């Protein structure tokens, strides 16, 4: 059973922001590649990545930029459909970038 928890930003009309995705599941050896493959299709910029593998289980934390609310929701739904993924949670970690 796959679950997906979505924590929306205070302003649902916010376009670009930083999102954190927490992903857990079973790792047959290529789970990280499968996850990053979907992230690259969405053309999101990975600003931080943590991947912890214990036995056949994994936990990944990705911080992404250049995603709007709709793209972040879409990406989390797509990740949840991967056979290696058991749960996906995402949340908004701040406002739009500054100083660019």
C-alpha positions as MATLAB code, in Angstrom:
seq = 'XXXXXXXXXXXXXXXXXXXXXXXXXXXXXXXXXXXXXXXXXXXXXXXXXXXXXXXXXXXXXXXXXXXXXXXXXXXXXXXXXXXXXXXXXXXXXXXXXXXX';
ca = [
       0.000    0.000    0.000;
       1.404    3.366   -1.020;
       0.514    6.544    0.809;
       1.027   10.163   -0.132;
       0.837   13.020    2.375;
       0.704   16.543    0.980;
       1.403   19.626    3.061;
       0.490   22.648    0.992;
       2.110   26.068    1.276;
       0.170   28.839    2.974;
      -0.412   30.472   -0.428;
      -1.673   27.875   -2.943;
      -0.995   30.372   -5.746;
       2.713   30.494   -4.894;
       4.553   29.432   -8.019;
       8.207   28.700   -7.374;
       9.413   27.686   -3.973;
      11.415   25.082   -2.136;
       9.806   21.734   -1.524;
      11.017   18.856    0.611;
      10.015   15.336   -0.390;
      10.347   12.445    2.050;
      10.239    9.071    0.334;
      10.354    5.609    1.906;
      10.242    2.146    0.424;
      12.007   -1.051   -0.541;
      15.342   -0.767   -2.345;
      16.161   -3.504   -4.857;
      19.393   -1.628   -5.570;
      18.199    1.048   -7.976;
      15.579    2.977   -5.973;
      17.639    6.187   -5.957;
      17.987    6.080   -9.743;
      14.251    5.540  -10.173;
      13.429    8.469   -7.890;
      15.930   10.830   -9.499;
      14.731    9.800  -12.964;
      11.254   11.126  -12.205;
      12.672   14.270  -10.619;
      14.729   14.997  -13.739;
      11.681   14.637  -15.996;
      10.007   17.408  -13.977;
      13.111   19.582  -14.487;
      13.266   20.397  -10.802;
      16.544   21.552   -9.343;
      17.794   19.329   -6.502;
      19.417   21.509   -3.857;
      19.877   18.817   -1.192;
      19.673   15.032   -1.123;
      19.889   12.506    1.693;
      19.593    8.786    0.950;
      19.734    6.216    3.740;
      19.661    2.512    2.976;
      19.250   -0.070    5.729;
      19.014   -3.623    4.541;
      16.457   -3.655    1.755;
      14.702   -0.471    2.906;
      15.463    3.126    1.996;
      14.554    6.621    3.084;
      15.258    9.617    0.860;
      14.900   13.317    1.555;
      15.081   15.666   -1.406;
      14.961   19.443   -1.337;
      13.847   20.825   -4.685;
      13.537   24.269   -6.219;
      11.773   25.516   -9.329;
       8.550   23.604   -8.643;
       5.128   25.114   -8.305;
       2.404   23.601   -6.153;
       0.840   21.690   -9.046;
       4.158   20.233  -10.236;
       5.126   19.244   -6.682;
       1.776   17.475   -6.241;
       2.160   15.766   -9.612;
       5.696   14.638   -8.801;
       4.655   13.231   -5.427;
       1.806   11.270   -7.063;
       4.174    9.892   -9.719;
       6.748    8.911   -7.108;
       4.050    7.147   -5.073;
       3.276    5.006   -8.143;
       6.804    3.591   -8.327;
       6.809   -0.063   -7.246;
       9.738    0.542   -4.865;
       8.005    3.434   -3.043;
       5.734    2.849   -0.058;
       5.172    6.439    1.078;
       5.764    9.982   -0.147;
       5.335   13.170    1.846;
       6.072   16.664    0.676;
       5.929   20.069    2.176;
       6.798   23.645    1.360;
       9.962   24.846    3.052;
       9.907   28.570    2.350;
       9.004   31.362    0.025;
      10.295   32.023   -3.450;
      14.037   32.351   -3.835;
      15.631   35.755   -3.599;
      18.873   37.144   -4.900;
      18.816   35.519   -8.307;
];
